[in-house]
Structure formats: structure tokens, C-alpha cells
């Protein structure tokens, strides 16, 4: 088992890109989203809104017209279309997309085909083929794979693919590798099974839960990162969609070496040059910390509180003066700017 390393609030600032005077919306990071469906358009709204509030310059959304319209009503700054085009620094797929067992419409089937075509570009035919990885994968952006896209994952992918299953979804994923591992078993030892999933898939794996564990394939000799700051109020519909948006935004705002070759029409050619050995597990764990701390703030805020002071108390682990209360997923998004602003300026 790899070393276990707890991620704290002070560590997260390394993943947040503070804007400089010469930045524009593209240099701050662009996230592409393929989330939401006619059946579950709320996931599109939540993932797009969370990403928009998570310190990046632009969100591009691709989905059915109904979801596009709802996203634009909530977040008019989002650029919406049927498929992703233009400059993109990271992609999030799957939130609110029906899986194979629940895909009953042509529109959802077409979404799944589109996501599968994106995921296919990250496939490794041979886990030992480093030359293939360098030559074919470096120009692809990091990719967060959530919820309904998990069953579309190729058997072996590169580590810039970040999976975000809860225990039930991870149990289903294991069955594709002929392993019968229950959600209860995973809950009892999330670090072990996060590592096992990373080794099986080649991906970076974030297992959601009261203790979130993030593992890389063992060959990278990376620690397993632990995030323990999630309050119980996070067990609410849509909170995973918010996490997927935050994680995509953190992946999109990373500092990177720009690719100097001419870009072609194919969307993959519009990406920057991404090294295969970047620490995607640390970024994913940082997203979980931001998500958890934002939920803590949301659960304590009321009309008598000062957002900024209460956020500072939570980040500094001081006792807040108010009792916590139930939240919905959109409350987490409302708290995000205050938490990110504080975390960005921590030493």
C-alpha cells in the first residue's frame, strides 16, 4: 500500500491559479463539459455553475438543447453548443448522463456515443507502451469521468483520466474486470480499493465518501491522498455534480507548457501540451477539500452571519458561532467564491 497523505486547506492553494494583470479568459483556463441530459438537466446546471464559480476563465457546455437553455438561464456566461469546439484545457463528462441500463432515448444514446468517442482517445492498448503514451496522449487535456460515463471507460487509460465514483459506482466498475467487490467492502477500506481501481484502469481514481481517497497507479509511486473535510450534509442530490465541476475547473487552471505546433480543426489539436506524469491525484484531492469546506460554510451560514468571517473561521478550523443545518447542492456553489478566495491567499 502506498503512503497515505492527508490534504489540508493550506495545501489546496497550490492548485488555484491567481489571475495576473495580463491574463485573459483563455489563459485563466477553459473547461469543456459534457454533462446533463434531457432526463437529468439539473446535473448540467450544477456542474456548469460550480465550474464557473471555481476560478476559471470560461466554461464550454455541450449537451441537448433543453439542457443548454437551462444552463444559459442560470449561467449566461457559459458558451453552449451540441459538441465541444475551440480551446479547451480540461473536460468533465458523465454527470447526469444515463448509464447503459437507464439509457432509453435516442438523445441520450447519442450523448453516450459522443462521450465514448472522447474516452477512446485516452485508451492504452498496452499498459507498458510508454512510447504510445508520449506520442498520442500528451496533446489531450486531463479528463474527469463521472457517474453515467464510467461504464464507457476503456479497459486501460492514462493517468490524466480522473474517475470520480461513489462506492456503488466503483463496485459496478470492478465487475467489468470480473471482480465481485461490494459497495460495503469499498466503504470499509476506500484507500485500498481506490488503489486497486487505479492499478486496474491506469486512471487516477477518486472514491467519494465520508473519507475521500485518491490514488494513482502504483507504478507512479505516488501517495494516496486523503480528504476528510466533508460534512454529512454533503449526502444530498447533486453534490457529486458540483464536485465534478470543481475538479474540472482545477484541472483546467493548471500551469502548463503550451504546445507550439500549429493547431488543426480537430478539437483535440486545440489543447495545450500536458505531461503524463503530472500529479492529478493531488489536484483531485484538492477539489474534494474545496468541495467539503464549501459545504461546511453553506451548512453554517444564515442571514445573521458574515460570509467572509465565517469562511475564514472554517478554513482556520476554528469553531463557528452557529449551528449547522441541511443544505442543497446549489448552496455549495454559493459558498465556493468565498472559500476559493481565502484558500488562494493562504501561505
C-alpha positions in Angstrom: 0.0 0.0 0.0 1.2 3.5 -0.9 1.8 6.1 1.8 -1.3 7.9 3.0 -1.2 11.7 2.9 -3.9 13.9 4.3 -4.7 17.0 2.3 -5.4 20.2 4.3 -6.7 23.6 3.4 -3.3 25.2 3.3 -2.2 22.6 0.6 -5.0 23.5 -1.8 -3.8 26.9 -2.8 -1.1 25.2 -5.0 -3.9 24.2 -7.3 -5.5 27.7 -7.6 -4.3 30.0 -10.3 -4.3 33.6 -9.2 -5.0 35.9 -12.1 -2.3 38.2 -13.3 -2.9 41.6 -14.9 -2.0 40.3 -18.4 -4.4 37.3 -18.2 -7.4 36.9 -20.4 -10.3 34.4 -20.2 -8.3 31.8 -22.1 -5.2 32.0 -20.0 -7.2 31.5 -16.8 -8.4 28.1 -18.1 -11.2 26.7 -20.2 -13.3 23.7 -19.1 -15.4 21.7 -21.5 -18.5 20.0 -20.0 -20.4 17.1 -21.5 -22.9 16.7 -18.6 -26.7 16.6 -18.1 -29.3 15.1 -20.4 -33.0 15.5 -21.2 -33.7 13.2 -18.3 -31.4 14.9 -15.8 -30.7 18.5 -16.9 -30.1 19.6 -13.4 -26.6 18.0 -13.5 -25.7 20.3 -16.4 -26.8 23.3 -14.4 -24.9 22.3 -11.3 -21.7 21.2 -12.9 -21.6 24.3 -15.2 -22.4 26.7 -12.3 -19.8 25.1 -10.0 -17.1 25.3 -12.6 -17.9 28.9 -13.4 -17.5 29.8 -9.8 -14.3 27.9 -9.4 -11.7 30.4 -10.6 -11.5 29.7 -14.4 -12.0 32.0 -17.4 -14.6 30.1 -19.4 -16.9 27.1 -19.4 -17.9 25.4 -22.7 -21.0 23.3 -22.4 -22.1 20.5 -24.8 -25.5 18.9 -24.4 -29.1 18.6 -25.7 -31.0 21.8 -26.4 -33.1 21.6 -23.3 -30.1 21.4 -21.0 -28.3 24.1 -23.0 -31.2 26.5 -22.4 -31.4 25.8 -18.7 -27.6 26.2 -18.3 -27.8 29.6 -20.0 -30.7 30.7 -17.9 -28.6 30.0 -14.8 -25.1 30.9 -16.1 -25.4 33.2 -19.2 -21.6 33.4 -19.3 -21.3 29.7 -20.4 -20.7 29.0 -24.1 -23.2 26.3 -25.1 -23.4 24.0 -28.2 -24.1 20.4 -29.1 -20.5 19.4 -29.1 -17.3 20.9 -27.8 -15.3 23.2 -30.0 -12.4 25.7 -29.6 -9.7 25.9 -27.0 -10.2 23.5 -24.0 -7.8 22.9 -21.1 -9.8 20.1 -19.4 -13.0 18.2 -19.8 -15.6 16.8 -17.4 -18.1 14.2 -18.7 -20.8 11.9 -17.3 -22.7 13.9 -14.6 -26.4 13.4 -15.3 -25.8 11.1 -18.3 -27.8 7.8 -18.1 -25.7 4.7 -17.9 -26.3 1.7 -20.2 -29.1 0.3 -18.0 -31.1 3.5 -18.0 -30.5 4.9 -21.5 -33.9 4.9 -23.1 -33.9 7.7 -25.6 -32.0 8.4 -28.8 -30.8 11.7 -27.5 -29.1 10.1 -24.5 -27.7 7.3 -26.7 -26.1 10.0 -28.9 -24.6 11.7 -25.9 -23.1 8.4 -24.8 -21.7 7.8 -28.2 -20.1 11.2 -28.2 -18.6 10.7 -24.7 -17.3 7.2 -25.8 -15.6 8.9 -28.8 -13.8 11.3 -26.4 -12.8 8.5 -24.0 -11.5 6.3 -26.8 -8.7 8.8 -27.3 -7.4 8.1 -23.8 -7.2 4.4 -24.2 -4.0 2.5 -23.9 -3.8 -0.7 -26.0 -0.8 -1.8 -23.9 -0.1 -0.6 -20.4 3.6 -0.9 -20.9 3.7 1.2 -24.1 5.2 4.4 -22.8 6.1 5.4 -26.3 2.5 5.3 -27.3 1.5 7.4 -24.3 4.0 10.1 -25.1 3.3 10.2 -28.8 -0.5 10.0 -28.8 -1.7 11.2 -25.4 0.3 14.3 -24.4 -1.9 16.7 -26.5 -5.1 15.6 -24.8 -6.4 17.6 -21.8 -7.0 16.0 -18.5 -10.4 14.4 -18.2 -12.8 14.0 -15.3 -15.1 11.0 -15.8 -18.2 10.9 -13.5 -21.4 9.0 -13.0 -23.0 7.8 -16.2 -19.8 7.9 -18.2 -18.0 5.4 -16.0 -19.4 2.4 -17.9 -18.0 3.8 -21.1 -14.4 3.8 -19.9 -11.9 1.8 -22.0 -10.3 -1.0 -20.0 -6.9 0.8 -19.8 -6.4 4.6 -19.9 -3.7 7.1 -19.0 -3.4 8.8 -15.6 -4.7 12.2 -16.8 -8.2 10.5 -16.7 -9.6 11.1 -13.3 -12.5 8.8 -12.2 -14.9 10.1 -9.5 -17.1 7.1 -8.5 -19.0 6.7 -5.3 -18.8 3.2 -3.7 -21.7 1.8 -5.7 -20.3 3.0 -9.0 -16.9 1.6 -8.2 -18.4 -1.7 -7.3 -20.1 -1.8 -10.8 -16.8 -0.8 -12.4 -15.0 -3.7 -10.7 -17.4 -6.1 -12.3 -16.0 -5.2 -15.7 -12.8 -6.7 -14.5 -14.5 -9.8 -13.3 -14.2 -8.7 -9.6 -17.1 -9.1 -7.2 -16.5 -6.3 -4.7 -19.5 -4.8 -2.9 -20.1 -1.1 -2.1 -19.9 -2.1 1.6 -16.4 -3.6 1.2 -15.3 -0.4 -0.6 -16.7 1.8 2.1 -14.9 -0.2 4.8 -11.5 0.4 3.1 -11.7 3.2 0.5 -7.9 3.7 0.3 -7.3 0.0 -0.6 -9.9 -0.1 -3.3 -9.0 3.3 -4.8 -5.5 1.9 -5.3 -6.9 -1.3 -6.7 -9.1 0.6 -9.2 -6.2 2.8 -10.2 -4.0 -0.2 -10.9 -6.7 -1.9 -12.9 -7.7 1.0 -15.1 -4.5 3.1 -15.3 -6.5 6.1 -14.3 -6.4 8.4 -11.3 -9.3 7.3 -9.0 -11.1 9.4 -6.5 -13.5 7.4 -4.3 -16.2 9.6 -2.9 -17.4 9.2 0.7 -17.1 10.5 4.3 -13.4 9.9 3.7 -12.4 10.6 0.1 -9.4 8.7 -1.1 -7.5 9.5 -4.3 -5.0 7.0 -5.8 -2.7 6.9 -8.8 -1.4 3.6 -10.4 1.3 2.0 -8.2 4.0 2.4 -10.9 4.0 6.1 -10.2 5.0 5.6 -6.5 2.6 8.4 -5.6 0.9 8.7 -2.1 -2.8 8.0 -1.7 -4.3 11.4 -0.9 -7.0 11.7 1.8 -9.6 14.4 2.2 -11.6 14.2 5.4 -13.3 17.6 5.5 -16.7 16.5 4.1 -19.7 17.2 6.4 -22.5 14.7 6.5 -24.8 17.3 4.9 -23.0 16.6 1.6 -25.1 13.4 1.2 -27.6 15.3 -0.9 -28.7 15.1 -4.6 -26.4 16.9 -7.0 -23.4 17.3 -4.7 -21.4 15.0 -6.9 -22.2 17.1 -9.9 -20.8 20.1 -8.1 -17.6 18.2 -7.3 -17.2 17.2 -10.9 -17.5 20.8 -12.0 -14.9 22.0 -9.3 -12.5 19.2 -10.3 -12.8 20.0 -13.9 -12.1 23.7 -13.1 -9.0 22.8 -11.1 -7.7 20.7 -13.9 -8.3 23.5 -16.4 -6.4 26.2 -14.5 -3.2 24.3 -14.0 0.0 25.9 -15.2 1.3 24.1 -18.3 3.7 24.3 -21.1 2.0 25.4 -24.3 2.2 23.3 -27.4 3.9 25.4 -30.2 2.7 23.3 -33.2 0.0 24.6 -35.5 -3.5 23.6 -34.4 -5.7 21.7 -36.8 -9.5 21.7 -37.0 -9.9 18.5 -34.9 -10.8 19.6 -31.3 -8.0 17.5 -29.8 -5.5 19.6 -31.6 -6.6 22.8 -29.8 -5.2 21.6 -26.5 -2.1 22.6 -24.6 0.8 20.1 -24.1 0.0 18.1 -21.0 2.7 15.9 -19.4 1.7 12.4 -18.4 3.4 12.5 -15.0 1.6 15.5 -13.5 0.1 15.0 -10.1 -3.6 14.6 -11.0 -4.3 12.8 -7.7 -3.3 15.8 -5.7 -5.5 18.1 -7.9 -8.4 15.7 -7.4 -8.0 15.6 -3.7 -7.7 19.4 -3.5 -11.1 19.6 -5.4 -12.6 17.3 -2.7 -11.2 19.6 0.0 -12.7 22.7 -1.6 -16.0 20.9 -2.1 -16.1 19.8 1.6 -15.1 23.2 3.1 -17.6 25.0 0.9 -20.3 22.6 2.1 -19.3 23.3 5.7 -19.6 27.0 5.1 -23.0 26.5 3.3 -24.3 24.5 6.3 -23.5 27.2 8.8 -24.4 30.3 7.0 -27.7 32.2 7.9 -28.9 35.8 7.5 -27.0 36.9 10.6 -23.6 35.6 9.5 -20.9 37.3 7.7 -19.8 35.0 4.8 -16.2 36.1 4.8 -15.6 35.9 8.5 -17.4 32.5 8.8 -15.4 31.2 5.8 -12.2 32.2 7.5 -13.2 30.5 10.7 -13.9 27.3 8.9 -10.7 27.3 6.9 -8.7 28.0 10.0 -10.6 25.2 11.8 -12.0 27.4 14.5 -15.4 26.7 16.0 -18.0 28.7 14.2 -20.6 30.5 16.3 -23.6 29.0 14.6 -25.1 25.5 14.4 -25.0 23.8 11.0 -28.2 22.9 9.0 -29.2 21.0 5.9 -28.1 22.2 2.5 -28.8 21.5 -1.1 -26.2 21.3 -3.8 -26.6 24.8 -5.1 -25.8 26.1 -1.6 -22.3 24.7 -2.0 -21.8 26.7 -5.2 -22.9 29.9 -3.5 -20.2 29.3 -0.9 -17.4 28.5 -3.4 -16.1 32.0 -4.2 -15.6 32.8 -0.5 -13.7 29.6 0.2 -11.6 29.9 -3.0 -10.8 33.5 -2.3 -9.5 32.6 1.2 -7.6 29.4 0.0 -5.9 31.3 -2.8 -4.3 33.7 -0.4 -3.1 31.2 2.2 0.7 30.9 2.6 
